[in-house]
Amino acid sequence: VTVDRVNTAEVPPGIAAEVGAQQGHDIVEHIASLPQYEKAMLDLTDLVEEATKRHGTQIDMAKANSYNPTTNVYYGFCHGYAPDPANYRKSLWEQVDLPNGPTTYDELLEGGSRIKEEQGIQLGIGMSNEIDSKMAAQAIMWAFGGAIQDENENVTINTPENIAAVEYMAELFAGAMTAEVFGWNAASNNQLMVAGQASYILNSISAYRTAQQQLPDVAADIYFQTPLVGGGGPERALAHGHAVFISMIPQYSQNQDTAKEFLLHLTANYAEAANQSEYYNFPAFPQTVEGFTDEGGPLDNDEFGSEPPDKLGILKTAEDWTRNLGWPGPANAAIGEIFGLPTLPNMMAKAAREEMSAQQAVAEAETEINAIFEKWRAEGLMGGGQ
């Protein structure tokens, strides 16, 4: 087996090029759903059924990120994910009377602004055309009670809740961030945290693991928290998986059965995947990593050097607060296309830079999103339109 590792920003256009040429890799994988390529991929229902037979039920979030309820097709196979908790610098937040980090968006604004003013350290939530910024925008909209679509795949972007989320981001930028967030790539928030120049980011544990190796003093000060509570209440304190590993097998593959066997083998050995990734990878089939999220399990006793050893314990509840791309609807072709475009971060950035009011920025995004939804409904790949 040969595995080609590609910069995450280059994966979607790479898949598009291979589909156009009708040749390339036997398995393609991205860290977010790409349902817009469903017609070019095998239906993997048989693979999911076999994995379920061997390893028990796949978690709901994984299914919603890889299954199209309109066509009854599994366009992808989700074998695992990385949670997206808050990463915060404990010493900085102790000085603003929040030793356990912020738990609400109000606390993030107040405390983050004080830290920037008093300690000269910004917080880092991107508003640029990269995947972390898009996931952050979605999570903030959820927290304020909004979403891009409803459970029936109807567009719901232009609502008071989403406008409030955009207004909040403008206020957060003014008080606690710098203009560099408008030009970030997917690694930028990690780099800011590892350099000791961020008080708070939304990310997996990757920045922390890097800091353990490069700057142990910074790593010792990084702690984790669950998603923040906003205007939508505690039940809307949610996050998308920071990375949701979704493999797809293109129609052109000359080794389709072998590709399926490879994915079954990967799934059967997911305890090793979790261990070799230093607990970055969480299983989509929980029975494959026995006891992983149990009390007193690996996350409470990190063998990779965390002090205290239960520093990652907050992640035991990740399945409870992790949702699919496009929740409360499924990850459909329209959502997949939107997350390849700058629509959501532009919506946030234009209000933050005072180029538009929040209402105008949301209305502009709505026009773009409606056109994308209508296109994919016409293709027969999604519902809604009522």
C-alpha positions as CSV (number, residue, x, y, z in Angstrom):
1,V,0.0,0.0,0.0
2,T,1.3,3.4,-0.9
3,V,-0.1,6.4,1.0
4,D,0.4,9.9,-0.5
5,R,0.1,12.6,2.2
6,V,-1.1,15.9,0.8
7,N,-1.6,19.4,2.4
8,T,-5.2,19.5,3.5
9,A,-6.0,22.6,1.4
10,E,-4.9,20.7,-1.7
11,V,-7.0,17.5,-1.2
12,P,-10.4,18.7,-2.6
13,P,-9.0,20.2,-5.8
14,G,-6.8,17.1,-6.1
15,I,-9.9,14.9,-5.9
16,A,-11.7,17.0,-8.5
17,A,-8.8,16.7,-10.9
18,E,-8.7,12.9,-10.5
19,V,-12.4,12.6,-11.0
20,G,-12.1,14.8,-14.1
21,A,-9.3,12.6,-15.5
22,Q,-11.0,9.4,-14.4
23,Q,-7.8,8.0,-12.9
24,G,-5.8,8.3,-9.7
25,H,-5.9,6.9,-6.2
26,D,-8.0,4.0,-5.2
27,I,-9.0,5.7,-1.9
28,V,-9.3,9.4,-1.4
29,E,-9.7,11.0,2.0
30,H,-10.3,14.4,3.4
31,I,-10.8,15.7,7.0
32,A,-14.3,17.0,6.2
33,S,-17.2,15.8,4.1
34,L,-17.1,16.1,0.3
35,P,-20.6,15.0,-0.6
36,Q,-20.6,17.0,-3.8
37,Y,-18.5,14.2,-5.3
38,E,-21.1,11.5,-4.5
39,K,-21.9,10.6,-8.2
40,A,-18.2,10.0,-8.8
41,M,-17.8,7.6,-5.8
42,L,-18.8,4.1,-5.0
43,D,-21.8,3.5,-2.7
44,L,-20.1,2.1,0.4
45,T,-23.3,0.8,2.1
46,D,-21.9,-2.7,2.0
47,L,-18.7,-1.6,3.6
48,V,-20.5,0.2,6.4
49,E,-22.7,-2.8,7.0
50,E,-19.8,-5.1,7.2
51,A,-17.9,-2.9,9.6
52,T,-21.0,-2.6,11.7
53,K,-21.4,-6.4,11.7
54,R,-17.8,-6.8,12.9
55,H,-17.5,-3.8,15.3
56,G,-20.9,-2.6,16.3
57,T,-22.7,0.7,15.5
58,Q,-21.0,3.6,14.0
59,I,-21.5,6.9,15.9
60,D,-24.3,9.1,14.6
61,M,-22.0,12.0,13.7
62,A,-19.9,9.8,11.5
63,K,-23.0,8.5,9.6
64,A,-24.4,12.1,9.1
65,N,-21.0,13.1,7.7
66,S,-20.9,10.3,5.1
67,Y,-24.5,9.2,4.3
68,N,-27.0,10.9,2.0
69,P,-30.6,10.3,3.2
70,T,-32.0,11.7,-0.1
71,T,-30.3,9.1,-2.3
72,N,-29.8,6.4,0.5
73,V,-26.1,6.3,-0.4
74,Y,-23.0,6.1,1.8
75,Y,-20.7,8.2,-0.4
76,G,-17.9,7.9,2.1
77,F,-16.7,5.7,5.0
78,C,-15.9,7.5,8.2
79,H,-13.5,5.5,10.3
80,G,-12.7,8.2,12.9
81,Y,-12.4,11.8,13.9
82,A,-10.5,14.3,16.0
83,P,-12.5,16.4,18.5
84,D,-12.3,20.2,18.4
85,P,-12.1,21.4,22.0
86,A,-11.1,24.9,23.2
87,N,-7.3,25.2,23.8
88,Y,-6.5,27.9,26.4
89,R,-3.4,29.1,28.3
90,K,-4.2,28.6,31.9
91,S,-1.7,31.2,33.3
92,L,-3.2,34.0,31.2
93,W,-6.8,33.2,32.2
94,E,-5.9,32.9,35.9
95,Q,-5.0,36.6,35.8
96,V,-8.5,37.5,34.6
97,D,-10.2,35.3,37.3
98,L,-11.0,32.4,35.0
99,P,-8.5,29.8,36.0
100,N,-10.4,27.0,34.1
101,G,-10.7,29.1,31.0
102,P,-13.9,30.6,29.6
103,T,-17.1,28.5,29.5
104,T,-19.3,31.1,27.8
105,Y,-18.9,33.4,24.8
106,D,-19.5,36.3,27.2
107,E,-16.5,35.2,29.3
108,L,-14.4,34.7,26.1
109,L,-15.1,38.3,25.0
110,E,-14.6,39.9,28.4
111,G,-11.6,37.8,29.5
112,G,-10.0,37.7,26.0
113,S,-10.2,41.4,25.7
114,R,-8.7,41.9,29.2
115,I,-5.8,39.5,28.4
116,K,-5.0,41.4,25.1
117,E,-5.1,44.8,26.9
118,E,-3.3,43.8,30.1
119,Q,-1.0,41.0,28.9
120,G,-0.6,41.8,25.2
121,I,-1.7,38.3,24.1
122,Q,-4.4,37.9,21.5
123,L,-6.9,35.0,21.0
124,G,-7.0,33.3,17.7
125,I,-10.2,32.4,15.9
126,G,-9.7,32.8,12.1
127,M,-11.8,34.6,9.6
128,S,-10.1,33.5,6.4
129,N,-10.6,31.1,3.6
130,E,-9.4,28.0,5.4
131,I,-11.1,25.1,7.0
132,D,-10.6,26.0,10.7
133,S,-12.2,29.4,10.2
134,K,-15.2,27.8,8.5
135,M,-15.6,25.3,11.3
136,A,-15.3,28.0,13.9
137,A,-18.0,30.1,12.1
138,Q,-20.3,27.2,12.1
139,A,-19.8,26.4,15.8
140,I,-20.4,30.1,16.8
141,M,-23.6,30.2,14.7
142,W,-24.7,27.0,16.5
143,A,-24.0,28.5,19.9
144,F,-26.1,31.5,19.2
145,G,-29.0,29.3,18.1
146,G,-28.4,29.5,14.3
147,A,-27.4,27.3,11.5
148,I,-26.9,27.3,7.8
149,Q,-29.8,24.9,7.2
150,D,-32.5,23.1,9.2
151,E,-33.0,19.4,9.6
152,N,-34.9,19.3,6.3
153,E,-32.1,20.9,4.3
154,N,-33.8,24.3,4.0
155,V,-31.6,27.4,4.1
156,T,-31.8,29.2,7.5
157,I,-28.8,31.5,7.3
158,N,-30.6,34.9,7.5
159,T,-32.0,34.8,11.0
160,P,-31.6,37.0,14.1
161,E,-29.5,34.2,15.7
162,N,-27.0,34.2,12.9
163,I,-26.9,37.9,12.7
164,A,-26.1,38.0,16.5
165,A,-23.3,35.5,15.9
166,V,-21.7,37.8,13.3
167,E,-22.1,40.8,15.5
168,Y,-20.4,38.9,18.3
169,M,-17.4,38.0,16.1
170,A,-17.0,41.7,15.1
171,E,-17.0,42.6,18.8
172,L,-14.6,39.8,19.6
173,F,-12.2,40.9,16.9
174,A,-12.3,44.5,18.0
175,G,-11.5,43.6,21.6
176,A,-9.3,40.5,21.5
177,M,-7.7,39.8,18.1
178,T,-5.5,41.3,15.4
179,A,-5.9,41.6,11.6
180,E,-3.7,38.6,11.0
181,V,-6.8,36.4,11.5
182,F,-8.0,37.5,8.1
183,G,-5.1,35.9,6.3
184,W,-4.6,32.7,8.1
185,N,-4.1,29.2,6.8
186,A,-5.2,26.0,8.6
187,A,-1.9,25.9,10.6
188,S,-1.9,29.5,11.8
189,N,-3.8,29.1,15.0
190,N,-1.6,26.1,16.0
191,Q,1.5,28.2,15.3
192,L,0.3,31.1,17.3
193,M,-0.5,28.9,20.3
194,V,2.8,26.9,20.1
195,A,4.7,30.3,20.0
196,G,3.0,31.3,23.2
197,Q,1.2,34.2,21.5
198,A,-2.4,33.0,21.8
199,S,-4.7,32.9,24.9
200,Y,-7.3,30.7,23.3
201,I,-7.9,28.8,20.0
202,L,-10.4,26.3,18.7
203,N,-8.4,23.2,17.7
204,S,-7.7,19.6,18.2
205,I,-4.9,18.5,20.5
206,S,-2.3,18.8,17.7
207,A,-1.0,22.2,18.8
208,Y,-0.5,20.9,22.3
209,R,1.3,17.8,21.2
210,T,3.6,20.0,19.0
211,A,4.3,22.3,22.0
212,Q,5.2,19.2,24.1
213,Q,8.1,18.5,21.8
214,Q,9.1,22.1,20.9
215,L,8.2,24.3,23.8
216,P,7.4,22.2,26.9
217,D,6.8,25.3,29.1
218,V,4.1,26.4,26.7
219,A,2.6,22.9,26.6
220,A,2.4,22.7,30.4
221,D,0.3,25.9,30.3
222,I,-2.2,24.6,27.6
223,Y,-5.4,23.2,28.9
224,F,-8.7,22.2,27.2
225,Q,-12.4,23.0,27.6
226,T,-15.6,21.9,26.0
227,P,-17.4,24.2,23.5
228,L,-18.6,27.5,24.8
229,V,-22.2,28.4,25.8
230,G,-23.8,31.2,23.8
231,G,-27.2,32.7,23.3
232,G,-28.7,29.3,22.2
233,G,-28.1,27.8,25.6
234,P,-26.0,24.8,26.8
235,E,-27.6,22.4,24.4
236,R,-26.2,24.4,21.5
237,A,-22.6,24.4,22.9
238,L,-21.3,22.3,20.0
239,A,-18.4,21.8,17.7
240,H,-17.7,20.1,14.4
241,G,-15.1,17.4,14.4
242,H,-11.8,19.2,13.9
243,A,-10.9,16.4,11.5
244,V,-13.5,13.9,10.4
245,F,-11.7,11.2,8.4
246,I,-13.9,10.2,5.5
247,S,-12.5,7.8,2.9
248,M,-14.1,7.5,-0.5
249,I,-13.5,5.0,-3.3
250,P,-13.8,6.6,-6.8
251,Q,-15.8,4.8,-9.5
252,Y,-12.6,4.7,-11.6
253,S,-10.7,2.6,-9.1
254,Q,-9.3,-0.6,-10.5
255,N,-8.9,-2.1,-7.0
256,Q,-12.3,-1.5,-5.4
257,D,-12.5,-4.7,-3.3
258,T,-8.9,-4.3,-2.1
259,A,-9.7,-0.7,-1.1
260,K,-12.6,-1.9,1.0
261,E,-10.5,-4.6,2.6
262,F,-7.9,-2.0,3.5
263,L,-10.5,0.2,5.2
264,L,-11.9,-2.8,7.1
265,H,-8.4,-3.6,8.3
266,L,-7.8,0.0,9.4
267,T,-11.1,0.0,11.3
268,A,-10.2,-3.4,13.0
269,N,-6.9,-1.9,14.2
270,Y,-8.2,1.4,15.4
271,A,-6.8,1.0,18.8
272,E,-3.4,1.3,17.2
273,A,-4.5,4.3,15.2
274,A,-5.6,6.0,18.4
275,N,-2.3,5.1,20.1
276,Q,0.0,6.0,17.2
277,S,-1.7,9.4,16.8
278,E,-1.2,10.0,20.6
279,Y,-5.0,10.2,21.0
280,Y,-5.7,12.5,18.1
281,N,-7.8,9.9,16.4
282,F,-11.0,8.9,18.0
283,P,-12.9,5.9,16.6
284,A,-16.1,6.1,14.6
285,F,-16.8,2.6,15.7
286,P,-16.3,2.9,19.5
287,Q,-16.0,-0.9,20.2
288,T,-12.7,-0.9,18.2
289,V,-10.9,1.0,21.0
290,E,-12.2,-0.6,24.2
291,G,-12.5,1.7,27.2
292,F,-11.1,4.7,25.3
293,T,-13.5,7.2,26.8
294,D,-14.2,5.4,30.0
295,E,-13.6,7.0,33.4
296,G,-10.0,6.2,34.4
297,G,-9.2,5.2,30.8
298,P,-6.4,6.4,28.5
299,L,-7.7,10.0,28.4
300,D,-7.5,10.2,32.2
301,N,-4.0,8.7,32.1
302,D,-2.2,10.1,29.2
303,E,0.9,8.0,28.5
304,F,2.3,10.7,26.3
305,G,3.5,13.1,28.9
306,S,0.6,15.2,30.0
307,E,0.8,16.8,33.5
308,P,-1.6,16.3,35.1
309,P,-2.2,12.9,33.5
310,D,-5.9,13.6,33.1
311,K,-5.4,16.8,31.1
312,L,-7.2,15.3,28.1
313,G,-10.1,14.0,30.3
314,I,-12.4,16.7,29.0
315,L,-12.4,14.8,25.7
316,K,-14.2,11.8,27.2
317,T,-17.5,13.6,26.4
318,A,-16.5,14.6,22.8
319,E,-19.2,12.4,21.2
320,D,-21.8,14.3,23.1
321,W,-20.9,17.7,21.7
322,T,-19.5,16.9,18.3
323,R,-21.8,17.3,15.3
324,N,-21.6,16.8,11.5
325,L,-20.9,19.4,8.9
326,G,-24.2,21.2,8.2
327,W,-26.0,20.1,11.4
328,P,-29.0,19.9,12.2
329,G,-29.3,18.7,8.6
330,P,-27.0,16.2,7.0
331,A,-23.7,16.9,5.3
332,N,-25.1,17.4,1.8
333,A,-23.6,18.5,-1.5
334,A,-24.5,22.1,-0.9
335,I,-22.8,22.2,2.5
336,G,-19.8,20.4,1.1
337,E,-19.4,23.1,-1.6
338,I,-20.0,26.0,0.9
339,F,-17.2,24.6,3.0
340,G,-14.9,24.8,0.0
341,L,-15.7,28.5,-0.4
342,P,-14.9,31.6,1.6
343,T,-18.7,32.4,2.2
344,L,-18.8,31.9,5.9
345,P,-15.5,33.5,6.9
346,N,-16.1,36.4,4.5
347,M,-19.5,36.9,6.3
348,M,-17.7,37.2,9.6
349,A,-14.7,39.2,8.3
350,K,-16.8,41.9,6.5
351,A,-18.6,42.7,9.6
352,A,-15.5,42.6,11.7
353,R,-13.7,45.0,9.3
354,E,-16.8,47.2,9.3
355,E,-17.1,46.9,5.6
356,M,-20.8,45.8,6.1
357,S,-23.2,45.6,8.9
358,A,-23.9,42.1,10.3
359,Q,-27.3,42.2,8.6
360,Q,-25.8,43.0,5.2
361,A,-23.0,40.4,5.6
362,V,-25.6,37.7,6.4
363,A,-27.8,38.8,3.5
364,E,-24.9,38.6,1.1
365,A,-24.1,35.1,2.3
366,E,-27.7,34.1,2.0
367,T,-27.7,35.0,-1.7
368,E,-24.6,32.8,-2.3
369,I,-25.9,29.9,-0.2
370,N,-29.4,29.9,-1.8
371,A,-27.9,29.6,-5.3
372,I,-25.7,26.7,-4.2
373,F,-28.6,24.8,-2.5
374,E,-30.8,25.3,-5.6
375,K,-28.1,23.9,-7.9
376,W,-27.6,20.7,-5.9
377,R,-31.3,20.2,-5.4
378,A,-31.6,20.3,-9.2
379,E,-29.0,17.5,-9.3
380,G,-31.2,15.3,-7.1
381,L,-28.6,15.1,-4.4
382,M,-30.5,16.7,-1.5
383,G,-33.9,17.6,-0.1
384,G,-35.4,20.8,1.1
385,G,-36.8,23.6,-0.9
386,Q,-40.1,23.7,1.0
